[in-house]
Amino acid sequence: MASPATLDPSLSLYHLLDQKVLADPYPLYRAVREAAPVAWDPYLSCWVVTGYDEALVVLKEFSADRTPTPEFMARLGLGEIGPLADVMCRQMLFLDAPAHTHMRKLCASAFTPRRVERLRRHIEEIADELIDTALPQGRIDVVGDFAERLPAIVTAHLLGMPREDHVQLKAWSADFAQMLGNFQHNPGGVVRVLKSLDEMTRYFRSAIREDRRRLDDGLVRSLVEAEVDGARLTEDEVIANVIVTMVGGQETTTNLIGNGLLTLLLHPDRLIELRDTPEIADTAIEELLRYETPSQHTGRICRTDTVLGGQTIPAGAPVLAVMAAANRDPARFANPDRLDLTRADNRHLAFGWAAHFCFGAPLARMEARIAFQALLRRLPDLALTDHPPVWRDNLGLRGLTALPVTFTPIGRAG
């Protein structure tokens, strides 16, 4: 058997820990893909897949069931993180069929297109309200003052939780996302994640048990009451999947808005194009998803010995599908490093694919469309400040810590 393609140390995705690389990971992804679209990364101890066709196979055929059980962690002497493993084992993000199919049917029965569409006017009102606050000042931190708050408020409403809880929900979400998005060993973050997990679990358990009569007609109530073929979710399953829905709904959308606006500001001709021709908003959002993928990679497990990209991946091997790299594969996308807001053929992998395609994608797209149109319409002469953008140290859910911009103050009646 031929030796596997092994990445040179200079090409390991471990280099994403370098802020300079994280600020623009695409040259690294391109170099890795050109070396081998499927390769073993000895520093991460996993297979790294950066080609589009190869990543598609991983997303469609490889196992998502990659979370060790609490019992397994206890045998390793890591029993203290058992509560985290217990929650993740119940989340559909980490399940395969038939358990995943069952869970998704139940959740989909609560997360309907009609429910999403009913949020449209609410999202528009929140976006305008957040912009109103900044209008007289002539400056705004697009991340802290808008891109984080908009989906946090929307998520609280979607879940049926009080609006004033959105700050706490966002803080918990950020802690959980920090764990989900980093594939490096991060022992310092375990205590904080476990504390947030305990607080989240008690919060939602209280809402279900003690405050059920006062729950709004939101996703938590719908998941509690959802029934498909006579089956219902257990309380622990409801809580686990509310948590992953909350995290996905906030972090991905925040990154899409923040990263997307930064991309437009760095391509002023494209910003003007989107502002002056709002009818291209749908294709523009798809292109921003492709060009600056909010969720950069996801893990899978190879089910059986599989030949992929000329490499034999053994059964049980961990695999990292790098969607952000696949979305810049020139074998799939013409001029992949060019931002084309009217790109027609754009079957990107930003929301995953197949069974695990993100069922919150319609809401994320709606929020992004409303956000970009409101920002570009109401804030004239948007410009970056002299402060360079700083990226969070989250390698998978890649986003900015802040995005300060200036504009011409126009008063509150914009």
Backbone torsions as a table, in degrees:
resi	resn	phi	psi	omega
1	MET	NA	133.9	-179.1
2	ALA	-67.4	150.2	178.0
3	SER	-67.2	142.0	-179.5
4	PRO	-68.6	151.1	173.6
5	ALA	-65.9	118.1	-177.2
6	THR	-112.8	129.5	-177.7
7	LEU	-67.6	136.8	171.0
8	ASP	-61.0	146.6	179.6
9	PRO	-52.2	-31.0	-179.1
10	SER	-70.1	-15.2	-177.9
11	LEU	-106.6	0.8	179.9
12	SER	-61.3	140.5	176.4
13	LEU	-69.1	-3.4	171.1
14	TYR	-57.5	-26.0	-178.9
15	HIS	-68.2	-10.8	175.0
16	LEU	-65.0	-15.4	175.1
17	LEU	-69.0	-16.4	175.9
18	ASP	-80.6	122.8	-177.4
19	GLN	-57.0	-34.6	-179.8
20	LYS	-66.2	-38.4	178.1
21	VAL	-72.6	-42.4	-179.9
22	LEU	-62.6	-32.0	179.1
23	ALA	-64.5	-28.4	177.0
24	ASP	-150.1	82.5	-175.7
25	PRO	-79.0	-7.3	-170.0
26	TYR	-68.7	-33.5	172.4
27	PRO	-62.5	-38.4	176.7
28	LEU	-65.1	-46.0	178.8
29	TYR	-59.3	-42.1	-179.2
30	ARG	-63.5	-43.0	-179.5
31	ALA	-64.8	-39.9	177.9
32	VAL	-64.4	-45.5	-178.4
33	ARG	-64.0	-40.0	179.6
34	GLU	-69.5	-30.4	176.7
35	ALA	-71.0	-43.5	177.5
36	ALA	-175.4	122.5	-179.4
37	PRO	-66.5	-16.6	173.8
38	VAL	-133.6	119.1	-175.4
39	ALA	-151.0	154.5	177.6
40	TRP	-87.2	127.3	176.8
41	ASP	-103.6	102.8	-174.7
42	PRO	-66.8	-24.1	-179.6
43	TYR	-75.4	-32.3	177.3
44	LEU	-96.1	-9.4	-178.3
45	SER	55.4	47.5	176.3
46	CYS	-155.7	164.0	173.8
47	TRP	-82.9	135.8	-179.4
48	VAL	-111.6	124.8	-176.9
49	VAL	-115.6	117.8	-175.1
50	THR	-119.7	-9.5	176.9
51	GLY	-82.5	147.1	-176.8
52	TYR	-63.0	-54.3	-176.9
53	ASP	-60.3	-39.1	-178.8
54	GLU	-69.7	-41.6	178.6
55	ALA	-63.8	-36.3	178.2
56	LEU	-60.7	-42.2	177.8
57	VAL	-62.1	-44.4	-179.7
58	VAL	-60.2	-46.2	-178.1
59	LEU	-66.2	-32.8	-177.2
60	LYS	-84.8	-35.2	-166.2
61	GLU	-117.3	-21.5	-176.1
62	PHE	-85.9	163.0	-173.8
63	SER	-83.2	136.0	174.4
64	ALA	-92.2	-7.1	-177.2
65	ASP	-79.7	82.1	-172.3
66	ARG	-123.2	10.3	-178.5
67	THR	-95.3	121.0	176.5
68	PRO	-62.2	145.4	178.3
69	THR	-72.6	159.6	175.6
70	PRO	-56.9	-36.2	-180.0
71	GLU	-64.5	-41.1	178.4
72	PHE	-63.4	-43.4	179.8
73	MET	-64.1	-36.0	178.5
74	ALA	-64.2	-40.0	179.2
75	ARG	-64.3	-26.2	177.9
76	LEU	-85.6	0.7	-177.7
77	GLY	80.9	19.6	-178.3
78	LEU	-117.4	39.7	-176.5
79	GLY	-61.6	-22.8	-178.0
80	GLU	-65.1	-22.2	178.7
81	ILE	-99.0	15.1	177.0
82	GLY	-57.1	-42.0	179.0
83	PRO	-59.1	-35.6	178.1
84	LEU	-67.6	-45.5	178.2
85	ALA	-61.9	-38.6	-178.8
86	ASP	-62.3	-43.3	179.1
87	VAL	-67.0	-46.6	-176.4
88	MET	-64.7	-33.2	178.6
89	CYS	-66.1	-17.9	-179.8
90	ARG	-98.9	-6.2	-177.0
91	GLN	-88.2	133.8	-175.3
92	MET	-63.2	-19.4	176.6
93	LEU	-58.8	-27.3	-175.0
94	PHE	-116.5	28.1	-179.6
95	LEU	-121.7	152.4	172.2
96	ASP	-108.1	167.3	173.1
97	ALA	-64.5	146.4	6.0
98	PRO	-86.4	-14.1	-177.4
99	ALA	-61.0	-39.9	-179.7
100	HIS	-65.4	-43.0	-179.1
101	THR	-61.3	-44.2	178.5
102	HIS	-61.4	-47.7	-177.9
103	MET	-64.9	-41.1	-177.4
104	ARG	-67.4	-37.7	178.0
105	LYS	-60.9	-43.8	-179.6
106	LEU	-65.1	-44.1	-179.3
107	CYS	-69.5	-38.5	-179.7
108	ALA	-65.2	-30.7	179.0
109	SER	-66.3	-21.8	178.0
110	ALA	-96.8	-29.3	-175.1
111	PHE	-102.0	68.2	-171.9
112	THR	-88.4	156.9	175.0
113	PRO	-55.9	-34.8	179.7
114	ARG	-64.7	-40.4	178.0
115	ARG	-63.1	-41.8	179.0
116	VAL	-64.0	-46.1	-177.8
117	GLU	-62.0	-33.8	179.5
118	ARG	-64.7	-18.1	-178.8
119	LEU	-82.5	-12.1	-170.8
120	ARG	-54.0	-54.5	-176.5
121	ARG	-63.7	-37.2	178.1
122	HIS	-61.2	-43.1	179.4
123	ILE	-64.2	-42.4	178.8
124	GLU	-60.9	-41.0	-179.9
125	GLU	-66.3	-41.4	179.0
126	ILE	-64.3	-45.5	179.8
127	ALA	-57.8	-46.2	179.6
128	ASP	-65.7	-38.5	-180.0
129	GLU	-62.9	-44.1	-179.8
130	LEU	-66.3	-38.5	178.5
131	ILE	-69.9	-37.6	178.7
132	ASP	-52.5	-41.7	-177.6
133	THR	-61.7	-33.6	-175.3
134	ALA	-89.9	-18.3	-171.1
135	LEU	-51.2	-47.4	-176.7
136	PRO	-73.6	-15.4	-172.1
137	GLN	-85.8	-27.5	-179.2
138	GLY	76.6	12.9	176.7
139	ARG	-157.4	153.1	179.0
140	ILE	-156.6	143.1	168.5
141	ASP	-87.4	103.5	-173.2
142	VAL	-59.0	-31.7	179.9
143	VAL	-77.7	-62.2	-173.9
144	GLY	-67.8	-34.7	-175.2
145	ASP	-94.5	-11.6	-174.7
146	PHE	-139.3	-62.5	-171.0
147	ALA	-66.8	-27.5	174.1
148	GLU	-83.3	-41.0	-172.9
149	ARG	-73.8	-39.7	-178.0
150	LEU	-56.7	-58.9	-179.3
151	PRO	-67.0	-26.5	178.0
152	ALA	-66.4	-44.3	178.6
153	ILE	-66.9	-42.3	178.8
154	VAL	-62.3	-41.8	-178.7
155	THR	-65.0	-42.4	177.3
156	ALA	-58.1	-44.0	178.6
157	HIS	-64.7	-44.0	-179.3
158	LEU	-60.5	-42.0	-178.4
159	LEU	-72.9	-21.6	-175.5
160	GLY	90.8	19.5	179.2
161	MET	-95.4	157.2	178.5
162	PRO	-60.2	141.2	-178.7
163	ARG	-56.8	-38.8	-175.9
164	GLU	-64.8	-12.9	178.3
165	ASP	-83.4	-2.3	-172.5
166	HIS	-64.0	-30.4	179.5
167	VAL	-66.0	-45.1	179.1
168	GLN	-67.4	-40.7	177.7
169	LEU	-59.9	-40.0	178.8
170	LYS	-65.5	-41.6	-179.8
171	ALA	-63.1	-44.4	177.2
172	TRP	-63.0	-42.8	-179.5
173	SER	-59.2	-43.2	-178.6
174	ALA	-63.4	-39.2	178.6
175	ASP	-64.8	-45.5	-179.8
176	PHE	-65.7	-39.3	179.3
177	ALA	-64.9	-33.6	178.7
178	GLN	-61.5	-37.2	177.2
179	MET	-73.1	-42.9	-178.1
180	LEU	-65.3	-36.8	-170.0
181	GLY	-88.3	-7.3	-176.3
182	ASN	-112.6	121.8	179.0
183	PHE	-93.8	-1.9	176.5
184	GLN	-83.0	158.6	178.2
185	HIS	-68.3	124.7	-175.2
186	ASN	-135.1	68.5	-174.4
187	PRO	-63.6	-27.8	-178.6
188	GLY	-65.3	-21.8	-177.0
189	GLY	-91.6	-8.0	-173.8
190	VAL	-64.6	-45.8	-177.4
191	VAL	-60.3	-43.6	-179.0
192	ARG	-65.7	-42.8	179.8
193	VAL	-63.9	-42.2	179.4
194	LEU	-64.0	-38.2	177.9
195	LYS	-64.7	-45.7	178.6
196	SER	-63.2	-40.5	-179.9
197	LEU	-62.4	-43.5	178.9
198	ASP	-62.1	-42.9	-179.4
199	GLU	-67.0	-42.1	177.9
200	MET	-61.5	-45.6	-177.4
201	THR	-61.7	-44.8	179.8
202	ARG	-66.5	-37.1	179.5
203	TYR	-61.9	-51.0	-177.9
204	PHE	-73.1	-33.0	177.4
205	ARG	-65.1	-39.2	177.0
206	SER	-64.6	-41.4	179.6
207	ALA	-62.0	-38.1	-178.0
208	ILE	-74.9	-43.1	-172.9
209	ARG	-87.5	-51.8	-169.8
210	GLU	-91.3	-34.1	-173.7
211	ASP	-109.7	19.7	-173.0
212	ARG	-58.8	-37.5	-179.4
213	ARG	-64.7	-26.3	-176.6
214	ARG	-97.1	-2.2	179.1
215	LEU	-62.7	132.3	173.7
216	ASP	-68.0	171.4	179.1
217	ASP	-77.4	70.2	-176.3
218	GLY	-117.1	-170.5	-174.5
219	LEU	-66.3	-35.1	-179.8
220	VAL	-61.6	-49.6	178.3
221	ARG	-61.0	-41.7	-177.8
222	SER	-64.4	-38.6	178.8
223	LEU	-69.2	-37.6	177.6
224	VAL	-61.9	-38.7	-174.7
225	GLU	-94.3	-8.0	-176.7
226	ALA	-62.4	139.5	179.1
227	GLU	-145.2	129.2	176.8
228	VAL	-131.9	122.4	179.4
229	ASP	54.0	37.9	177.3
230	GLY	81.0	-0.9	-178.3
231	ALA	-104.0	145.0	177.7
232	ARG	-130.8	161.3	177.3
233	LEU	-77.1	143.7	171.1
234	THR	-74.6	165.5	179.2
235	GLU	-59.3	-42.6	179.5
236	ASP	-64.6	-36.6	177.6
237	GLU	-67.8	-39.3	176.2
238	VAL	-59.2	-50.1	-177.1
239	ILE	-62.4	-45.4	-178.2
240	ALA	-60.2	-41.7	-175.9
241	ASN	-83.9	-23.1	169.0
242	VAL	-65.4	-40.7	-179.9
243	ILE	-62.7	-48.2	-177.5
244	VAL	-69.2	-32.5	175.9
245	THR	-67.1	-41.9	179.1
246	MET	-62.7	-44.8	-179.1
247	VAL	-66.2	-48.8	-179.5
248	GLY	-62.6	-40.5	-177.9
249	GLY	-67.1	-29.6	-179.4
250	GLN	-90.0	-52.9	-170.3
251	GLU	-67.0	-45.0	-179.0
252	THR	-63.5	-43.2	-178.0
253	THR	-69.3	-40.8	175.6
254	THR	-57.0	-45.7	-179.2
255	ASN	-67.4	-39.4	179.2
256	LEU	-61.0	-44.8	-179.0
257	ILE	-70.3	-49.3	-177.8
258	GLY	-65.7	-51.8	180.0
259	ASN	-63.9	-38.0	-178.7
260	GLY	-65.5	-43.7	-179.6
261	LEU	-68.4	-38.3	175.5
262	LEU	-59.3	-43.7	178.2
263	THR	-58.6	-44.0	179.5
264	LEU	-65.5	-39.4	179.1
265	LEU	-66.4	-30.5	176.9
266	LEU	-80.9	-10.7	175.8
267	HIS	-127.4	72.1	-171.6
268	PRO	-56.9	-31.2	177.8
269	ASP	-64.7	-36.6	179.0
270	ARG	-72.5	-35.0	176.4
271	LEU	-61.0	-46.1	178.7
272	ILE	-62.8	-40.0	179.9
273	GLU	-60.5	-44.6	-179.3
274	LEU	-70.2	-39.0	179.7
275	ARG	-65.4	-40.3	-174.7
276	ASP	-86.1	-18.4	178.8
277	THR	-129.5	72.2	-175.5
278	PRO	-61.3	-15.6	179.5
279	GLU	-67.5	-13.9	177.8
280	ILE	-90.5	9.6	-173.1
281	ALA	-55.5	-42.6	-176.4
282	ASP	-63.2	-49.2	179.4
283	THR	-68.8	-31.1	178.6
284	ALA	-63.6	-42.5	180.0
285	ILE	-65.5	-40.4	176.7
286	GLU	-61.3	-38.6	179.8
287	GLU	-69.7	-38.5	177.0
288	LEU	-66.2	-35.8	174.7
289	LEU	-62.7	-41.0	178.7
290	ARG	-70.0	-46.6	-170.5
291	TYR	-72.4	-38.7	179.0
292	GLU	-130.7	74.3	-173.1
293	THR	-61.0	119.3	-176.3
294	PRO	-64.2	-39.7	176.3
295	SER	-106.3	107.0	-165.1
296	GLN	-77.9	-32.7	-176.2
297	HIS	-154.0	165.3	175.5
298	THR	-147.6	151.0	-177.2
299	GLY	-95.5	149.3	175.3
300	ARG	-144.3	169.3	175.6
301	ILE	-121.7	132.4	178.1
302	CYS	-70.8	126.7	-175.4
303	ARG	-74.8	-48.6	-179.0
304	THR	-135.4	163.5	176.1
305	ASP	-50.7	123.9	-172.5
306	THR	-134.7	131.4	174.0
307	VAL	-90.8	120.2	-176.6
308	LEU	-141.8	125.4	-179.3
309	GLY	58.8	31.8	179.9
310	GLY	79.8	4.0	-179.9
311	GLN	-115.3	145.8	176.1
312	THR	-96.9	112.6	178.7
313	ILE	-96.4	122.1	-176.9
314	PRO	-75.5	153.8	177.4
315	ALA	-56.7	137.6	178.2
316	GLY	87.2	-4.3	-177.9
317	ALA	-76.5	141.3	175.5
318	PRO	-75.6	141.0	-176.5
319	VAL	-132.7	136.2	176.9
320	LEU	-111.4	110.4	175.6
321	ALA	-87.1	115.1	-176.4
322	VAL	-95.8	92.0	-176.2
323	MET	-62.5	-35.5	-179.0
324	ALA	-63.9	-33.7	176.2
325	ALA	-74.8	-43.0	179.2
326	ALA	-60.9	-34.3	-179.4
327	ASN	-72.6	-6.2	174.9
328	ARG	-116.8	20.1	-178.2
329	ASP	-77.0	117.8	-178.8
330	PRO	-66.5	-17.0	176.4
331	ALA	-72.0	-16.6	-179.6
332	ARG	-113.1	-36.7	-176.2
333	PHE	-119.7	125.9	176.8
334	ALA	-66.2	134.6	-179.7
335	ASN	46.4	61.6	-170.8
336	PRO	-64.6	-24.2	-179.6
337	ASP	-89.4	6.2	176.3
338	ARG	-98.3	131.9	177.3
339	LEU	-83.5	111.0	-177.1
340	ASP	-123.3	99.4	-174.1
341	LEU	-69.9	-9.1	177.2
342	THR	-112.9	19.5	-179.6
343	ARG	-56.6	124.6	-174.8
344	ALA	-84.9	-49.4	-177.2
345	ASP	-91.2	94.6	-169.8
346	ASN	-138.6	59.9	178.5
347	ARG	-84.2	69.9	-177.8
348	HIS	-75.0	172.0	-177.2
349	LEU	-111.8	21.0	-173.9
350	ALA	-61.3	-31.3	178.9
351	PHE	-103.4	19.8	-177.3
352	GLY	80.7	-157.5	-177.4
353	TRP	-161.1	161.1	172.4
354	ALA	58.8	-138.0	-170.5
355	ALA	-60.3	-31.8	-176.8
356	HIS	-99.6	19.5	174.0
357	PHE	-58.4	135.4	-175.0
358	CYS	-61.7	115.3	-177.9
359	PHE	-77.8	-5.9	173.2
360	GLY	-89.7	5.1	-176.9
361	ALA	-58.3	-43.3	179.7
362	PRO	-58.7	-37.8	179.0
363	LEU	-69.4	-42.5	178.6
364	ALA	-60.9	-42.0	178.7
365	ARG	-64.3	-42.2	179.7
366	MET	-63.3	-46.6	179.7
367	GLU	-60.9	-41.9	-179.0
368	ALA	-65.0	-43.7	-179.5
369	ARG	-61.2	-47.5	179.4
370	ILE	-62.4	-41.6	-177.9
371	ALA	-63.9	-49.9	-177.6
372	PHE	-64.6	-42.1	-178.9
373	GLN	-65.1	-40.3	179.3
374	ALA	-67.8	-44.7	-179.0
375	LEU	-63.4	-46.0	-176.8
376	LEU	-73.5	-31.3	-178.9
377	ARG	-76.6	-37.9	-168.6
378	ARG	-101.5	-14.8	-178.9
379	LEU	-115.5	94.0	-176.7
380	PRO	-73.2	149.2	174.5
381	ASP	59.6	41.4	177.0
382	LEU	-57.3	136.3	-179.7
383	ALA	-150.3	146.7	174.8
384	LEU	-70.5	151.4	174.0
385	THR	-86.2	-177.0	180.0
386	ASP	-77.5	-9.7	-179.0
387	HIS	-82.1	121.7	-179.3
388	PRO	-67.1	145.0	178.6
389	PRO	-61.0	143.6	177.6
390	VAL	-118.8	130.3	-177.2
391	TRP	-95.2	141.4	174.4
392	ARG	-62.5	150.5	178.1
393	ASP	-83.2	56.2	176.8
394	ASN	-122.5	108.4	-168.7
395	LEU	-78.0	-26.5	-178.5
396	GLY	-93.1	-50.0	177.9
397	LEU	-94.8	76.5	-168.8
398	ARG	-78.4	121.1	179.5
399	GLY	-155.1	172.3	-176.4
400	LEU	-88.9	149.1	172.2
401	THR	-79.6	-30.3	180.0
402	ALA	-160.5	153.9	175.1
403	LEU	-143.9	79.8	179.3
404	PRO	-73.8	130.7	177.9
405	VAL	-133.3	159.1	175.0
406	THR	-116.9	160.9	177.1
407	PHE	-159.6	171.0	179.3
408	THR	-76.3	117.7	178.6
409	PRO	-61.2	135.7	-177.9
410	ILE	-130.7	11.3	-177.7
411	GLY	80.9	179.0	-171.3
412	ARG	-85.9	-10.5	-176.3
413	ALA	-96.6	55.7	-176.9
414	GLY	-82.2	NA	NA
